[in-house]
Each structure stands twice: as structure tokens, then as C-alpha cells.
């Protein structure tokens, strides 16, 4: 993990790069992209939803070469004073955005949504876009080896898994992997803009979607009308350092969950001291390493189950109930159910992870010497044990990836209209410094902070203060201006209470959003 001084130094270096083009920017030829042929694909929740596809070059430097398809969705505008397309992205890399269009259109104030064609898309390699990649179906099938490599045998078992995944990707998709990267995905957005017949687009991205949007804005600043970035990737750490930073932030969020459980000891009977509750969680982990619950939830799967609690506190009551049932009643059913709800990976998850690995491993250089990974992750584990090794193995395929890494593009930008950035101070997946760094790099941008908030993806999730800033910006470009690091500060969304029924413990809108955003974004 970088020291604070190194992070600030890296920000300063990138901030000085206003005129240099991105190192791996493509050179686009003047080729017209055919318009989208929209068809109805309405659902009960989104009755005006439409679907279509766009054909784009696999390699944007060779527009006459091989083509791939991108799947799109749209909720059309209804107001006469329309502002054009608003492209939305849930993050990833590897997240499907087709359902997000309907959600955003329904969650925004009606008078704001009415002025936009809200457009979702599956990025290249994802979901309904073709070809969609799946390097190793069932890669996360339980029970996996314990993530903590406490013995040479455990380390080798985990290394065997990641090496085999990288090899499978290289064997199945050798012709595609060199073109799965953020710059290529950003150039896809430019093709989508052309296909939509829009002179400019607006963009609203969560998590990794903030990085994709910032790269697009760097490549095509004159094509951006509005730019909203929620829960911001730190571009100075893409991607190895960012993952190490996550480990410390997720440990803090896990301890916040332990403290919340201690506060409700009458409901969960796990103790009133957060340290005591945390000790019981690690004892549960050790027990599951010896005997997985239901033959499915071992130590690694337990981590998979609780990591989503770091993304969204609406899951805390369900996780606490499963924890309590196992510790106090020796019951495994609730723990298995929680794993199925929050941790298990289905076919869509296999696809999403394959794209995640492909993009991150291609986007930037990773250590190729496993000794470096071992050293860095054990150092992090000593301070923040909750997620370190689980996260390390999730990304370790990049140590053995079959394609050459690119140099990350600079995102510093003085040519944009004012962008609006949202960041929670205690976000674990994209820690706070990422929002601050991007605020400095995008000249004229405004930063809205959720003070004390720990959720990942904070707008359109039930916080009226944040949503008011978002609505004002999308309506007419209004941004707050402050004198400090943040231009506006909102109180955090309250933590949930224990469940009294099997209904959602927080707003249904927040639960819906975080289902769409997924995890590991």
C-alpha cells in the first residue's frame, strides 16, 4: 500500500498532465456508426423500457476489422426540452448496466428523468454483449481452499486455482483479451454516442463506472454535457495499490458491523463489546475452515458472505442473524441462506468476474513476482485481516495473465463542464481519497461528501440531501461551491435496525440499487 506521501505525490504527477494524451489512447477513423434500432422490452417495473444493439470494432484502431456487439437499454425522454442521452454504468469491470437504466429513470424526480433518454449498456465482454466471456465456469464453486495461506499447501492450492484461471482465459479468448480494457470500453461509449445521434452525452457512473467515465471524458471532453461520478476509483492506484487500500478500508467496515451487532446485543446475543463480537466471528471462521456449514460454507465462503456488508449496511441485519444462529444455536441453515443470497456466484457472476479480471489485468502493470504479492499481503493482513487474502486471490490471476499490460491513461481534465462527484467518507470499496483525488484532477468539479457514510453507491439510495444535489445538477448543471475539500456535506444515511419481520430493513430503493451494483466493484 502506498504511504500517504506517495499518494499525494502521485496525484501531483497526474495533475500536471493536462495536455499529454492518454498513453494507450486509440486513434479513431472517421467511420459512421449505424443508428440503434430500438425494440420494446418492457418489464412490470419499467414499462417503457426499450432494447437495442450497437456494432463496434473489436480494435478501434482498425475500424474495418472484426466487429463485436454491445447490448443497450433505454427509457426514452418524454419532455419536449430534452437534454439527450444519459448513459449509466453500475461498475465492475464486468457489471451489466441494462437494468440500471430503468432504475435510474424511475428513481430520479420525474421532471428530471423526463428530459433524458436514460441508456444502460453491457460493456464489451459482458452479459448480452457479444462475445461474452466466461473463462472458467464454476470457478467459485464451494468449498474453496482457505484464503489465508497459513501453510505452504494452502498457498499452493490457491496459486493453482489462479494460474489455471489465467491459463483458461488465455486459451479460450486469446483473440479478445488484448481488447478488454478501459480505454477500449471508453471508445465504445463514443460509438454509442454516434449511434444515438447525439452531439453530446451525459454520463452517470458508480464505482468502476467512475473510472470509465473519467477516461471517456479525457478522450472526448467536447462530447460531455454532464458527468456524475459516485463512489470514485482512485486513478493513482489502478489497480494493485487500490486493492491494497481496499483491504484496510474493508477491515474498518467489518469492525463497524461488529460494533453495530454489539449495540444490539438484545437481538443477537453475541456480546456488548465489539472486540468480543469480532473474536466470535473469527472463531466462527476457524470452525468453518474445519467443517463447512452445510458442506458449502467454509472459511473463504464466509468471507464472500460478509464482504457485501462492507458495500451496503442494509445487509447487516441478515448477516447478524446468520452469525447469531450459528454461534448461539449451532444452526447452519441461516448461514447457508446468507451465502446463497450474498456470496454465491452464478453464471452471470462467472461472466462478470472473467471481464473484471481481463480488464484489470490488461489496464495496468501488476507484480509478476509472487514474492511481492506475498510480502505486501502478509503486511496488510497483520493490520487488517478481514479481507486481505480473499481479495488477493480474487486479483492474483493478474500475476499470471497472458496479455501484456497497458499504461493507465491520465484522467486530469481542464476541458470539461463542471462535473459532480459523490463520495462517502467511510466507503470501503473505493476509499475516500479517490473522490478527493479525482476532484482535484477534474478542473471545476464539485465534491459532495456523505460524512460518516460507509455505503458504496450513495445516490438514489434514500439520502434526500445527496439526491437533491444530483437532481439539481442533471436538471440544469447546478453544482455546489464550497471553500474546503468538499463543496457540500450531507449527513449519512442512518444505519439499519434489527429485523422485526423478513422484510427489507432499509428503503426498497436502496436495496434495489445495491442489487444492481453488485459487489467487488
Secondary structure, 3 states (H helix, E strand, C coil): CCCHHHHHHHHHHHHCCCCCCCCCCCCCCCCCCCCCCCEECCCCCCCCEEEEEEEEECCCCCCCCCEEEEEEEEECCCCCCCCCEEEEECCCCCCECHHHHHHHHHHCCHHHHCCCEEEEEECCCCCCCECCCCCCCCCCCCCCCCCCCCCHHHHHHHHHHHHHHHHHHHHHCCCCHHHCCHHHHHHHHHHHHHHHCCCCEEEEEECHHHHHHHHHHHHCHHHEEEEEEECCCCHHHCCHHHHHHHHHHHHHHHHHHHHHHHHCHHHHCCCCCHHHHHHHHHHHHHHHHHCCECCCECHHHHHHHHHHHHHCHHHHHHHHHHHHHHHHHCCCHHHHHHHHHHHCCCHHHHHHHHHHHHHHHHHCCCCCCHHHHHHHHHHHHHHCCCCHHHHHHHHHHHHHCCCCCCCCCCCCECCCCCCEEEEECCCCCCCHHHHHHHHHHECCCEEEEEECCCCCCCCCCCCHHHHHHHHHHHHHCCCCCCCCCCCEEEECCCCCCCCCCCCCCCCHHHHHHHHHHCCCC
